[in-house]
Amino acid sequence: MTDPGGAAPTPSSDRPLFVLLGAVGAGKGTQAAALADDRGLLHLSTGDLFRRAIREKTPLGEVAQGYMRRGELVPDEITVTMVAEALKEPSADAGVVFDGFPRTAAQAAALDALLAESGAQITRAILIDVPEDALVSRVAGRWVCPHCGTPYHITEDPPRVTGICNKDGTALTQRDDDKPDVFRARLREQIPPMEDVVAHYEAAGRLSRVDGQGTIAAVAGAVRLALLESSAG
Ligand code: AMP
């Protein structure tokens, strides 16, 4: 008997499911967006989902806001539930690039279990690898216009006049959490759980490491190559 409600087709269990891993400042978000665009996949950023929930003042947003303000991770259960909901959307049917998730070993295990329910698994996890000192100098060079929000970088994308916004002439400022000492402290907190996630995919034989020190295009090329070499391309 056919389902009179016309149930939605189940997404194929072999749709591409990529995880992009990397420390803050490594360019993971940029590469996740590029890969998703290139392959026509959903770019699923948990940070973006939380920010949207906060903007839309949903109950999830209210809970997430406190953690995010304090710079803490949102509890695993809340995060995994949100991802499970996002994966049910038709936009995820063609495949997904996960960005900012999983961030802990528990989230990685929960994601495996969730995917296994439909016979799916992560196709490949890609670590965008950038040494700590390089991350610090990258992030320490970031300045932003406090008025219009335009970002600049001292060496890679400097304003026409040092310290002044091209668009409205406002003096540029640096985000407190981009200052070297604060940033190093953030890294020291974030790297150990990320290494657990890296170890999780390495143990499963599903990790590719890509050198993240290069132009955006060069790193995107290295990601493509790594996927080809792992036969996930
Ligand atoms: P992001 O934009 O990825 O840097 O995320 C911004 C903030 O959202 C983080 O500092 C966390 O508070 C929260 N967040 C994003 N992804 C996760 C996750 N996978 N687990 C827990 N909290 C997360």
Boltz pocket constraint, residues with backbone or C-beta under 6 A from the ligand:
constraints:
  - pocket:
      binder: B
      contacts: [[A, 46], [A, 47], [A, 48], [A, 50], [A, 64], [A, 67], [A, 68], [A, 71], [A, 72], [A, 73], [A, 74], [A, 75], [A, 76], [A, 79], [A, 99], [A, 100], [A, 101], [A, 102], [A, 103], [A, 107]]
      max_distance: 6.0
